[in-house]
Amino acid sequence: MAALSAVTVAVVVVTDRASTTPDGGNAGYQATIRRTAYGIPHVLARDHASLGFGYGYAFAQDNLCVLAERVVTLRGERSRYFGVADLDSDIYHRAVQESGLVRRLLDRAAPLGPTRQVRDLVDGYVAGYNRYLRDTGVARLPDPTCRGKDWVGPITASDIWHGALEVNRQAGSGTFQKDIATAAPPRARPSRPRPVPSPDPVLSSGPVPGSNGWALGREATRGGSAMLLANPHYPWTGSNRFYQVHLTIPGQLNVSGASLYGTPVVQIGHTAGLAWTHTVSHARRFTLYELDLADGDPTSYVVDGRAEPMRQQRVTVTVRGADGKARPVTRVLYSSRYGPVLATGWTATTAFALADPNAANLRSMNEWLAMGAAQNLAQLRAAQNTYQGLPFVYTIAADSGGTVSFADASVVPHVTDSQTRRCITTAQGRARYPGRFILDGSTAACAWGADADAVEPGVFGPGRHPRLTRTDYVSNSNNSPWLTNPEAPISGYPRIYGDTGADPGLRPRLSLDMISQRLSGADGLREAGFTLETLQATTLSGRNHSADLARADLVAICRAHPVMTAGDGTRVNVRQACDTLARWNGRSGLDSRGAVLWREFFTRLHRDAGAKANAERRAPGGEKAAKDGWWRVPFDRDDPLTTPRGLDRDHLAARRALAETVRAFRDSGTSPAVTLGEAQRRGAVPLHGCTDLEGCFDLVEPSGPLRSDGRYPEIANGSSFIMAVELTPQGPRARTILTYSQSANPASPHHTDQTELYSRKKWVNVGFTEHEINSDPELRTTTVRG
């Protein structure tokens, strides 16, 4: 942080007594925006409406262009402004808009509809955004990305609500946008083998988000105060980013943390007595229903022996052609009692329908606002039990009493294990289970069930949620609930929540090993047990678990075989690469020589081993390689934290992968000893961190493979809002890094400042109390009224 000689306060008063709310009513908004180091806004207001006004104004100052483009997407107008490439997206979003779903949800009373406080917050947020836009003018926007563009304009509360709905649909309907938008009945033709809709990512586009979350109780910390680590792995571009903010209504709300762009509630953060984070849950977010179509009518399906016509919705969007002229394009979308019908797999006899429990979920904003007012785990649980709206995430939390908890309190389809046995009956349904739940749509008995304590039918109630409360620790790195704490494995939950006894994966194993080593003091960071400083150091330690488990074996292999054979028979000298791997410390630091080489080797090994194993299975003597793979010690469910491990030194896959990796480096003129900081950057900023495939905790995922110039393309996703917080008797001590910085505007001073901080493994000391905020040497204060 650059210190100033004295506290500087710039007071800007924005006033417009004639302003109105988005619905045309009179408004009386007033908020104070205090920005501290790195542009972090602390918004202070007397009520939720004014708080939203201040937040919307502050966010627009930093990221108006991103939200403006998101609104174009949500309105189904991308093709009007950007061309036909976005047609499927527009059809999907126009269908949601014209269905009137959001309007109906807003007409419902809480908890199913928004609370009064959330409605006020949204209305104020919209008014604040629009006020900034009106004061600045589209032609004078500081961000060149959208300055003067015809697609920038005022937003409405409906835009924010549609955005909240789309966030909740990310792991379900949003994943299938193209399949929903292009579904059409087939022409009459003989029945063919029916493909199941292809595997889906959690997001409808871009990389799959992940996360690490730790809650450390009084038994795990040296001072006896609970701590929390939030380390969500999310996209570094677009609207699915986090924005850091502190929201305060004296006597009612005081919460600091981060929210996804365009969402005016803190979704990961802390209050004076509580801290929480989320990781993406392993639970299945939707089910598919296989429909038996009526004879001779592919737009009707049979349930309990009776034909039902599919519902049809005609959707028209405007498309700008290459000649610049606009023209309408109309499609018909189809849906069943279970949900929308998909394009994939629709034949003359069968179709698949998507059932998404988040398709009509706006409860999440109620829940996050209530969580932001909670001061202990009991209040957190009460908020979650009341609203039951978290769309696809676990909750890891700690309170100032030193207790920690884990819960999958998310929205999960009510499909019991006995129901799967009755309703997953086809060959392809059995083959895809439990990775995908494909239920029999021809019988009403296979519809989702209901719990008495659920907020609505079709989802599991709080009594079924996998939970664990401890005073040592709970953790999750996108593994199932089973090994939240290996000392107390969670079991007995329905299979749709995830597996027990399955390989948790490299990153979850590393996460648990990092905690174990810190608790024993075996990691070299002084005395055993966590302090805030050792929590920070552990988080950015740069460990690569695949290298922990297999690097020594690869070095032994290449020492024994300094010339290896690539898949096409080419002989490759690997001595220099072998020396580089032998000298590498196995960490993903900026100056690490060997980290890039290892990533390319390990990625190639994963990519090629499956195909090679199939070939070897057919070759004489190849059965062992095909059956056991290339791990020396295979996975053992009785030893899930240390297996699999090691490379099978007799397996040819590792030699082939190294030979082909070294040849690729040689052909591109890239040294095998290139440092990670030379190869991995965001703009001019070098970045540490490595990939999920490698088993890395501090995740950084480039958007593509290593290029011929020895550089990775821009970062796609990874560690985003990192927060380490200690809940002391004197109040919270928080350290944060927003890895891609506060502003998407390339002209902003806060476009890369925290990225540079992250590169140096430095953290922001975030003020929470009035004294801390007002003592910040970079304090800037703006009062906004409307």
Buried (B, 14 or more C-beta within 10 A) or exposed (E): BEEEEEEEEEEEEBEBEEBEBBEEEEBBBBBBBBBBBBBBBBBBBBBBBBBBBBBBBBBBBBBBBBBBBBBBBBBBBBBBBBBBEBBBBBBBBBBBBEBEBBEEBBEEEBBBBBBEBBBBBBBBBBBBBBBBBEEBEBEEBBBEBBBEBEBBEBBBBBBBBBBBBBBBBBBBBBBBBBBBBBBBBBEEEEEEEBEBBEEBEBBBBBBBBBBBBBBBBBBBBEBEBBBBBBBBBBBBBBBBBBBBBBBBBEEEBBBBBBBBBBBBBBBBBBBBBBBBBBBBBBBBBBBBBBBBBBEEEBBBBBBEEEEBEBEEBEBBBBBBEEEEEEEEBEBEBBBBBBBBBBBBBBBBBBBBBBBBBBBBBBBBBBBBBBBBBBBBBBBBBBBBBBBBBBBBBBBBBBBBBBBBBBBBBBBBBBBBEEBBEEBBBBEBBEEBBBEBBBBBBBBEEBBBBEBEEBBBEBBBBBEBBBBBBBBBBBBBBBBBBBBBBBEEBBEEBBBBBBBBEBBBBBBBBBBBBBBBBBBEEEBEBEEBBBBBBBBBBBBBBBBBBBBBBBBBBBBBBBEEBEEBBBBEEEEBBBEBBBBBBBEBBBBBBBEBBBBBBBBBBBBBBBEBBEEBBEEBEEEEEBEEBBEBBBBBBBBEEEEBEEBBBBBBBEBBBBBBBBBBBBBBBBEEEBBBBBBBBBBBBBEEBBBBBBBBBBBBBBBBBBBEEBEEEBBBEEBBBBBBBBBBBBBBEEBBBBBBBBBBBBBBBEEBEBBBBBBBBBBEBBBBBBBBEEEBBBEBBBBBBBBBBB
